Amino acid sequence: MKKFSLIIFLIIAALGANAQSRKHITNFALFQPYFNPAFTGHEGSVLKSFYRNQWTGFENAPRTGFIAGEFDLADLKGAENSSNQPAAGLETSARNAMGVSLLHETFGPFKEGQVQLNYASQVRLSEKLSLRAGAALTYAFVKLDYNMLTLDQANDPEYQDILISDNNSDKVDVNVGLVLNAENFYLGYALQDAAKGKLVSSGYYLHNGTNTQHLVQAGFRKSLSEQFGFVVNGIYRYDAMLKETLEGQVKGVFNNTFWAGAGYRKDLAYTLTAGVQLRQVKFGYAYETATRNANASNRSSNELLLTYNLFSAKERNANRPISIW
């Protein structure tokens, strides 16, 4: 009986851990609005997606799919005129933007989903400096699939208790953020789950609450010649339960078309990334391997990304040696 009580305890503990899990994206610099809604529309109107296969070859390991759309309202109204827009960083034409994103993840018997509705607005502080502010309404759920659970004694009374109980959780919350940006740098700060799950919540979220996560993002890019340049991106994340995570990445860019880079997620992983930008399309691949100190599988992870700008990327970046972050 103690054996099965322990198993049931682990199931419940895993539900809590999954509910409080921190999502990692190797190509985080290309999916900034997921972390900070103020970045919504900073690359114009664009469709984005990635697929992440964590711990490749490990049965029932985490697999994450993500798709998002960001819409620059100036683009949609046909009001953009890039010829008379002074440079102001991460696409100064995006005065107001809206976005929606969907994330789905499976991990063993757990299924998790997230829906995020973003809005961002930008004001120009000077000819070269802009300030963006954004907010997002988020919905998240975690579901336990009992059909994937197998015990030697399925009729155990304590196991039956967990079968008839509601171990599904969901919540509604808000994210808020600010970004200070110029032509070749940005600095952002955001709060995820700012309401701590108090708007609407059930299951684990209702009984245990949600920790607000603090995020700081920074990036810098520079052309070394007409053909070559480099990009540096970093992100810092902290909450009371999972504590801090720090990640940095450096990329080399050739002809504003190809990029390759390497990164490090403190105490967790080393990363490699490469990709190509062809007019309105970006395609990239990332490889990730755990550090020796990581408390996880030592298997590698793989990530694919695909983005598509709805309007001409060439026109947007005509006067910019590097348009890749």
MARKENU-187967 format. One record per residue (C-alpha): residue in one letter; x, y, z; residue number from 1. Coordinates in nm, 3 decimals. Example, Ala and Ser with C-alpha at 12.3 -4.5 7.8 and 13.67 -1.06 7.14 Angstrom:
BEGIN
+----+---------+---------+---------+-----+
: aa :      c1 :      c2 :      c3 :   i :
+----+---------+---------+---------+-----+
:  a :   1.230 :  -0.450 :   0.780 :   1 :
:  s :   1.367 :  -0.106 :   0.714 :   2 :
+----+---------+---------+---------+-----+
***
This chain:
BEGIN
+----+---------+---------+---------+-----+
: aa :      c1 :      c2 :      c3 :   i :
+----+---------+---------+---------+-----+
:  m :   0.000 :   0.000 :   0.000 :   1 :
:  k :   0.283 :   0.241 :   0.081 :   2 :
:  k :   0.426 :   0.179 :  -0.265 :   3 :
:  f :   0.108 :   0.291 :  -0.435 :   4 :
:  s :   0.063 :   0.585 :  -0.199 :   5 :
:  l :   0.408 :   0.700 :  -0.305 :   6 :
:  i :   0.316 :   0.665 :  -0.673 :   7 :
:  i :  -0.003 :   0.866 :  -0.622 :   8 :
:  f :   0.194 :   1.131 :  -0.435 :   9 :
:  l :   0.440 :   1.152 :  -0.723 :  10 :
:  i :   0.155 :   1.190 :  -0.971 :  11 :
:  i :   0.009 :   1.481 :  -0.776 :  12 :
:  a :   0.354 :   1.635 :  -0.728 :  13 :
:  a :   0.420 :   1.605 :  -1.099 :  14 :
:  l :   0.094 :   1.783 :  -1.174 :  15 :
:  g :   0.210 :   2.070 :  -0.956 :  16 :
:  a :   0.554 :   2.076 :  -1.115 :  17 :
:  n :   0.404 :   2.077 :  -1.462 :  18 :
:  a :   0.163 :   2.354 :  -1.367 :  19 :
:  q :   0.457 :   2.566 :  -1.251 :  20 :
:  s :   0.695 :   2.463 :  -1.529 :  21 :
:  r :   0.912 :   2.719 :  -1.707 :  22 :
:  k :   0.911 :   2.702 :  -2.085 :  23 :
:  h :   1.248 :   2.731 :  -2.255 :  24 :
:  i :   1.286 :   2.834 :  -2.619 :  25 :
:  t :   1.636 :   2.806 :  -2.763 :  26 :
:  n :   1.557 :   3.070 :  -3.027 :  27 :
:  f :   1.407 :   3.298 :  -2.763 :  28 :
:  a :   1.514 :   3.616 :  -2.943 :  29 :
:  l :   1.278 :   3.536 :  -3.231 :  30 :
:  f :   0.979 :   3.476 :  -3.002 :  31 :
:  q :   1.006 :   3.773 :  -2.767 :  32 :
:  p :   0.629 :   3.851 :  -2.747 :  33 :
:  y :   0.574 :   3.518 :  -2.570 :  34 :
:  f :   0.785 :   3.650 :  -2.282 :  35 :
:  n :   0.704 :   4.022 :  -2.307 :  36 :
:  p :   0.386 :   4.148 :  -2.481 :  37 :
:  a :   0.549 :   4.486 :  -2.551 :  38 :
:  f :   0.746 :   4.315 :  -2.831 :  39 :
:  t :   0.425 :   4.235 :  -3.020 :  40 :
:  g :   0.456 :   4.366 :  -3.377 :  41 :
:  h :   0.817 :   4.480 :  -3.338 :  42 :
:  e :   0.901 :   4.283 :  -3.655 :  43 :
:  g :   0.584 :   4.393 :  -3.835 :  44 :
:  s :   0.298 :   4.163 :  -3.929 :  45 :
:  v :   0.437 :   3.812 :  -3.906 :  46 :
:  l :   0.336 :   3.450 :  -3.853 :  47 :
:  k :   0.567 :   3.246 :  -3.630 :  48 :
:  s :   0.596 :   2.883 :  -3.527 :  49 :
:  f :   0.835 :   2.641 :  -3.365 :  50 :
:  y :   0.844 :   2.275 :  -3.271 :  51 :
:  r :   1.061 :   2.159 :  -2.982 :  52 :
:  n :   1.148 :   1.795 :  -2.918 :  53 :
:  q :   1.312 :   1.777 :  -2.577 :  54 :
:  w :   1.530 :   1.484 :  -2.468 :  55 :
:  t :   1.521 :   1.329 :  -2.816 :  56 :
:  g :   1.479 :   0.951 :  -2.804 :  57 :
:  f :   1.339 :   0.950 :  -2.451 :  58 :
:  e :   0.988 :   0.800 :  -2.444 :  59 :
:  n :   0.712 :   1.045 :  -2.344 :  60 :
:  a :   0.962 :   1.331 :  -2.319 :  61 :
:  p :   0.832 :   1.690 :  -2.351 :  62 :
:  r :   0.724 :   1.796 :  -2.699 :  63 :
:  t :   0.613 :   2.151 :  -2.760 :  64 :
:  g :   0.435 :   2.311 :  -3.054 :  65 :
:  f :   0.384 :   2.686 :  -3.087 :  66 :
:  i :   0.214 :   2.910 :  -3.343 :  67 :
:  a :   0.155 :   3.284 :  -3.329 :  68 :
:  g :   0.039 :   3.576 :  -3.538 :  69 :
:  e :   0.143 :   3.938 :  -3.485 :  70 :
:  f :  -0.033 :   4.215 :  -3.672 :  71 :
:  d :   0.097 :   4.568 :  -3.714 :  72 :
:  l :  -0.219 :   4.778 :  -3.745 :  73 :
:  a :  -0.040 :   5.024 :  -3.974 :  74 :
:  d :   0.034 :   4.735 :  -4.211 :  75 :
:  l :  -0.324 :   4.615 :  -4.207 :  76 :
:  k :  -0.457 :   4.963 :  -4.281 :  77 :
:  g :  -0.212 :   5.010 :  -4.565 :  78 :
:  a :  -0.081 :   5.323 :  -4.393 :  79 :
:  e :   0.287 :   5.232 :  -4.370 :  80 :
:  n :   0.529 :   5.444 :  -4.571 :  81 :
:  s :   0.882 :   5.332 :  -4.488 :  82 :
:  s :   1.043 :   5.605 :  -4.699 :  83 :
:  n :   0.953 :   5.880 :  -4.451 :  84 :
:  q :   0.993 :   5.684 :  -4.128 :  85 :
:  p :   1.312 :   5.763 :  -3.933 :  86 :
:  a :   1.488 :   5.466 :  -3.781 :  87 :
:  a :   1.385 :   5.393 :  -3.426 :  88 :
:  g :   1.482 :   5.040 :  -3.353 :  89 :
:  l :   1.281 :   4.724 :  -3.373 :  90 :
:  e :   1.044 :   4.849 :  -3.647 :  91 :
:  t :   0.929 :   5.198 :  -3.553 :  92 :
:  s :   0.636 :   5.169 :  -3.794 :  93 :
:  a :   0.456 :   4.948 :  -3.542 :  94 :
:  r :   0.265 :   5.218 :  -3.350 :  95 :
:  n :   0.000 :   4.969 :  -3.238 :  96 :
:  a :  -0.006 :   4.595 :  -3.278 :  97 :
:  m :  -0.210 :   4.294 :  -3.177 :  98 :
:  g :  -0.115 :   3.929 :  -3.150 :  99 :
:  v :  -0.238 :   3.584 :  -3.063 : 100 :
:  s :  -0.037 :   3.273 :  -2.978 : 101 :
:  l :  -0.111 :   2.908 :  -2.904 : 102 :
:  l :   0.122 :   2.667 :  -2.724 : 103 :
:  h :   0.063 :   2.295 :  -2.676 : 104 :
:  e :   0.292 :   2.062 :  -2.484 : 105 :
:  t :   0.279 :   1.694 :  -2.396 : 106 :
:  f :   0.494 :   1.540 :  -2.123 : 107 :
:  g :   0.417 :   1.182 :  -2.025 : 108 :
:  p :   0.055 :   1.168 :  -1.906 : 109 :
:  f :   0.026 :   1.547 :  -1.899 : 110 :
:  k :  -0.107 :   1.781 :  -2.164 : 111 :
:  e :  -0.064 :   2.154 :  -2.130 : 112 :
:  g :  -0.202 :   2.438 :  -2.337 : 113 :
:  q :  -0.163 :   2.814 :  -2.340 : 114 :
:  v :  -0.350 :   3.086 :  -2.527 : 115 :
:  q :  -0.221 :   3.442 :  -2.524 : 116 :
:  l :  -0.384 :   3.760 :  -2.661 : 117 :
:  n :  -0.139 :   4.051 :  -2.690 : 118 :
:  y :  -0.165 :   4.423 :  -2.747 : 119 :
:  a :   0.127 :   4.666 :  -2.777 : 120 :
:  s :   0.165 :   5.037 :  -2.839 : 121 :
:  q :   0.472 :   5.244 :  -2.924 : 122 :
:  v :   0.568 :   5.607 :  -2.871 : 123 :
:  r :   0.878 :   5.771 :  -3.012 : 124 :
:  l :   1.093 :   5.939 :  -2.747 : 125 :
:  s :   1.340 :   6.084 :  -2.997 : 126 :
:  e :   1.448 :   6.035 :  -3.357 : 127 :
:  k :   1.633 :   5.716 :  -3.265 : 128 :
:  l :   1.470 :   5.597 :  -2.945 : 129 :
:  s :   1.126 :   5.446 :  -2.885 : 130 :
:  l :   0.931 :   5.308 :  -2.592 : 131 :
:  r :   0.691 :   5.019 :  -2.630 : 132 :
:  a :   0.432 :   4.902 :  -2.376 : 133 :
:  g :   0.222 :   4.590 :  -2.393 : 134 :
:  a :  -0.024 :   4.369 :  -2.210 : 135 :
:  a :  -0.153 :   4.017 :  -2.265 : 136 :
:  l :  -0.450 :   3.818 :  -2.144 : 137 :
:  t :  -0.347 :   3.456 :  -2.096 : 138 :
:  y :  -0.527 :   3.127 :  -2.045 : 139 :
:  a :  -0.345 :   2.808 :  -1.943 : 140 :
:  f :  -0.451 :   2.457 :  -1.856 : 141 :
:  v :  -0.285 :   2.133 :  -1.745 : 142 :
:  k :  -0.464 :   1.802 :  -1.798 : 143 :
:  l :  -0.373 :   1.459 :  -1.665 : 144 :
:  d :  -0.451 :   1.173 :  -1.906 : 145 :
:  y :  -0.544 :   0.879 :  -1.683 : 146 :
:  n :  -0.532 :   0.640 :  -1.979 : 147 :
:  m :  -0.153 :   0.673 :  -1.982 : 148 :
:  l :  -0.118 :   0.566 :  -1.618 : 149 :
:  t :  -0.044 :   0.199 :  -1.550 : 150 :
:  l :  -0.024 :   0.041 :  -1.206 : 151 :
:  d :   0.007 :  -0.324 :  -1.105 : 152 :
:  q :  -0.304 :  -0.293 :  -0.887 : 153 :
:  a :  -0.542 :  -0.060 :  -1.067 : 154 :
:  n :  -0.816 :  -0.134 :  -0.811 : 155 :
:  d :  -0.613 :   0.005 :  -0.525 : 156 :
:  p :  -0.852 :   0.234 :  -0.325 : 157 :
:  e :  -0.608 :   0.524 :  -0.317 : 158 :
:  y :  -0.560 :   0.498 :  -0.694 : 159 :
:  q :  -0.938 :   0.502 :  -0.739 : 160 :
:  d :  -0.951 :   0.822 :  -0.536 : 161 :
:  i :  -0.724 :   0.997 :  -0.779 : 162 :
:  l :  -0.921 :   0.861 :  -1.074 : 163 :
:  i :  -1.247 :   1.016 :  -0.955 : 164 :
:  s :  -1.089 :   1.343 :  -0.841 : 165 :
:  d :  -1.041 :   1.644 :  -1.066 : 166 :
:  n :  -0.668 :   1.676 :  -1.129 : 167 :
:  n :  -0.708 :   1.916 :  -1.419 : 168 :
:  s :  -0.611 :   2.278 :  -1.365 : 169 :
:  d :  -0.664 :   2.601 :  -1.553 : 170 :
:  k :  -0.621 :   2.973 :  -1.498 : 171 :
:  v :  -0.663 :   3.316 :  -1.654 : 172 :
:  d :  -0.394 :   3.577 :  -1.590 : 173 :
:  v :  -0.222 :   3.881 :  -1.739 : 174 :
:  n :   0.129 :   3.964 :  -1.861 : 175 :
:  v :   0.261 :   4.320 :  -1.886 : 176 :
:  g :   0.584 :   4.464 :  -2.021 : 177 :
:  l :   0.792 :   4.759 :  -2.140 : 178 :
:  v :   1.066 :   4.780 :  -2.404 : 179 :
:  l :   1.312 :   5.061 :  -2.469 : 180 :
:  n :   1.453 :   5.018 :  -2.819 : 181 :
:  a :   1.668 :   5.182 :  -3.083 : 182 :
:  e :   1.813 :   5.075 :  -3.416 : 183 :
:  n :   2.062 :   4.826 :  -3.278 : 184 :
:  f :   1.963 :   4.755 :  -2.919 : 185 :
:  y :   1.668 :   4.681 :  -2.695 : 186 :
:  l :   1.607 :   4.652 :  -2.322 : 187 :
:  g :   1.285 :   4.506 :  -2.188 : 188 :
:  y :   1.120 :   4.423 :  -1.857 : 189 :
:  a :   0.807 :   4.213 :  -1.811 : 190 :
:  l :   0.588 :   4.043 :  -1.555 : 191 :
:  q :   0.428 :   3.710 :  -1.640 : 192 :
:  d :   0.123 :   3.601 :  -1.439 : 193 :
:  a :   0.108 :   3.943 :  -1.280 : 194 :
:  a :  -0.226 :   3.863 :  -1.110 : 195 :
:  k :  -0.085 :   3.540 :  -0.962 : 196 :
:  g :  -0.376 :   3.335 :  -1.094 : 197 :
:  k :  -0.632 :   3.528 :  -0.889 : 198 :
:  l :  -0.851 :   3.628 :  -1.185 : 199 :
:  v :  -0.983 :   3.279 :  -1.263 : 200 :
:  s :  -0.829 :   2.952 :  -1.149 : 201 :
:  s :  -0.913 :   2.591 :  -1.067 : 202 :
:  g :  -0.739 :   2.275 :  -0.952 : 203 :
:  y :  -0.372 :   2.315 :  -0.865 : 204 :
:  y :  -0.373 :   2.685 :  -0.956 : 205 :
:  l :  -0.671 :   2.750 :  -0.725 : 206 :
:  h :  -0.520 :   2.577 :  -0.421 : 207 :
:  n :  -0.154 :   2.670 :  -0.469 : 208 :
:  g :  -0.164 :   2.997 :  -0.659 : 209 :
:  t :   0.081 :   3.108 :  -0.926 : 210 :
:  n :   0.411 :   3.287 :  -0.883 : 211 :
:  t :   0.468 :   3.605 :  -1.079 : 212 :
:  q :   0.773 :   3.574 :  -1.303 : 213 :
:  h :   1.005 :   3.871 :  -1.360 : 214 :
:  l :   1.187 :   3.891 :  -1.694 : 215 :
:  v :   1.463 :   4.117 :  -1.824 : 216 :
:  q :   1.557 :   4.101 :  -2.194 : 217 :
:  a :   1.842 :   4.276 :  -2.370 : 218 :
:  g :   1.997 :   4.265 :  -2.714 : 219 :
:  f :   2.260 :   4.436 :  -2.928 : 220 :
:  r :   2.362 :   4.400 :  -3.293 : 221 :
:  k :   2.640 :   4.555 :  -3.501 : 222 :
:  s :   2.764 :   4.540 :  -3.858 : 223 :
:  l :   3.134 :   4.466 :  -3.895 : 224 :
:  s :   3.130 :   4.511 :  -4.272 : 225 :
:  e :   2.883 :   4.511 :  -4.560 : 226 :
:  q :   2.870 :   4.132 :  -4.539 : 227 :
:  f :   2.927 :   4.042 :  -4.175 : 228 :
:  g :   2.774 :   4.135 :  -3.843 : 229 :
:  f :   2.701 :   3.992 :  -3.500 : 230 :
:  v :   2.405 :   3.982 :  -3.262 : 231 :
:  v :   2.399 :   3.933 :  -2.883 : 232 :
:  n :   2.076 :   3.846 :  -2.697 : 233 :
:  g :   2.011 :   3.767 :  -2.333 : 234 :
:  i :   1.719 :   3.690 :  -2.104 : 235 :
:  y :   1.693 :   3.670 :  -1.725 : 236 :
:  r :   1.392 :   3.510 :  -1.553 : 237 :
:  y :   1.303 :   3.485 :  -1.185 : 238 :
:  d :   1.013 :   3.368 :  -0.971 : 239 :
:  a :   0.983 :   3.262 :  -0.609 : 240 :
:  m :   0.944 :   2.889 :  -0.684 : 241 :
:  l :   1.180 :   2.818 :  -0.974 : 242 :
:  k :   1.426 :   3.093 :  -0.881 : 243 :
:  e :   1.649 :   3.238 :  -1.153 : 244 :
:  t :   1.740 :   3.139 :  -1.505 : 245 :
:  l :   1.996 :   3.331 :  -1.711 : 246 :
:  e :   2.053 :   3.267 :  -2.080 : 247 :
:  g :   2.275 :   3.432 :  -2.340 : 248 :
:  q :   2.335 :   3.381 :  -2.710 : 249 :
:  v :   2.578 :   3.517 :  -2.970 : 250 :
:  k :   2.513 :   3.496 :  -3.346 : 251 :
:  g :   2.719 :   3.573 :  -3.651 : 252 :
:  v :   2.527 :   3.703 :  -3.952 : 253 :
:  f :   2.637 :   3.683 :  -4.316 : 254 :
:  n :   2.484 :   3.902 :  -4.587 : 255 :
:  n :   2.175 :   3.955 :  -4.368 : 256 :
:  t :   2.071 :   3.609 :  -4.487 : 257 :
:  f :   2.249 :   3.337 :  -4.291 : 258 :
:  w :   2.311 :   3.316 :  -3.919 : 259 :
:  a :   2.485 :   3.076 :  -3.684 : 260 :
:  g :   2.540 :   3.105 :  -3.313 : 261 :
:  a :   2.598 :   2.950 :  -2.974 : 262 :
:  g :   2.451 :   3.007 :  -2.632 : 263 :
:  y :   2.447 :   2.902 :  -2.269 : 264 :
:  r :   2.159 :   2.860 :  -2.025 : 265 :
:  k :   2.314 :   2.884 :  -1.680 : 266 :
:  d :   2.356 :   2.541 :  -1.518 : 267 :
:  l :   2.109 :   2.388 :  -1.764 : 268 :
:  a :   2.220 :   2.369 :  -2.126 : 269 :
:  y :   2.454 :   2.462 :  -2.409 : 270 :
:  t :   2.288 :   2.563 :  -2.736 : 271 :
:  l :   2.375 :   2.590 :  -3.104 : 272 :
:  t :   2.156 :   2.763 :  -3.360 : 273 :
:  a :   2.161 :   2.830 :  -3.734 : 274 :
:  g :   1.917 :   2.961 :  -3.990 : 275 :
:  v :   1.844 :   3.143 :  -4.311 : 276 :
:  q :   1.635 :   3.448 :  -4.400 : 277 :
:  l :   1.499 :   3.455 :  -4.756 : 278 :
:  r :   1.295 :   3.769 :  -4.815 : 279 :
:  q :   0.983 :   3.717 :  -4.604 : 280 :
:  v :   1.071 :   3.373 :  -4.464 : 281 :
:  k :   1.299 :   3.267 :  -4.180 : 282 :
:  f :   1.384 :   2.903 :  -4.116 : 283 :
:  g :   1.604 :   2.793 :  -3.830 : 284 :
:  y :   1.729 :   2.495 :  -3.634 : 285 :
:  a :   1.861 :   2.474 :  -3.279 : 286 :
:  y :   2.041 :   2.197 :  -3.094 : 287 :
:  e :   2.059 :   2.183 :  -2.718 : 288 :
:  t :   2.253 :   1.959 :  -2.483 : 289 :
:  a :   2.226 :   1.953 :  -2.104 : 290 :
:  t :   2.514 :   2.055 :  -1.881 : 291 :
:  r :   2.656 :   1.807 :  -1.633 : 292 :
:  n :   2.494 :   1.998 :  -1.350 : 293 :
:  a :   2.145 :   1.991 :  -1.503 : 294 :
:  n :   1.893 :   1.793 :  -1.301 : 295 :
:  a :   1.738 :   1.635 :  -1.611 : 296 :
:  s :   1.801 :   1.383 :  -1.885 : 297 :
:  n :   2.140 :   1.408 :  -2.053 : 298 :
:  r :   1.980 :   1.359 :  -2.393 : 299 :
:  s :   1.983 :   1.637 :  -2.650 : 300 :
:  s :   1.691 :   1.854 :  -2.759 : 301 :
:  n :   1.605 :   1.979 :  -3.106 : 302 :
:  e :   1.405 :   2.281 :  -3.215 : 303 :
:  l :   1.277 :   2.396 :  -3.555 : 304 :
:  l :   1.139 :   2.741 :  -3.632 : 305 :
:  l :   0.956 :   2.895 :  -3.925 : 306 :
:  t :   0.838 :   3.255 :  -3.961 : 307 :
:  y :   0.671 :   3.444 :  -4.244 : 308 :
:  n :   0.640 :   3.822 :  -4.275 : 309 :
:  l :   0.304 :   3.911 :  -4.427 : 310 :
:  f :   0.451 :   4.221 :  -4.590 : 311 :
:  s :   0.775 :   4.269 :  -4.779 : 312 :
:  a :   1.070 :   4.213 :  -4.549 : 313 :
:  k :   1.301 :   4.357 :  -4.814 : 314 :
:  e :   1.120 :   4.691 :  -4.811 : 315 :
:  r :   1.120 :   4.704 :  -4.434 : 316 :
:  n :   1.494 :   4.639 :  -4.406 : 317 :
:  a :   1.625 :   4.825 :  -4.711 : 318 :
:  n :   1.835 :   5.063 :  -4.499 : 319 :
:  r :   1.936 :   4.814 :  -4.231 : 320 :
:  p :   2.258 :   4.608 :  -4.264 : 321 :
:  i :   2.129 :   4.356 :  -4.007 : 322 :
:  s :   1.761 :   4.283 :  -3.956 : 323 :
:  i :   1.802 :   3.955 :  -3.767 : 324 :
:  w :   1.780 :   3.933 :  -3.389 : 325 :
+----+---------+---------+---------+-----+
***
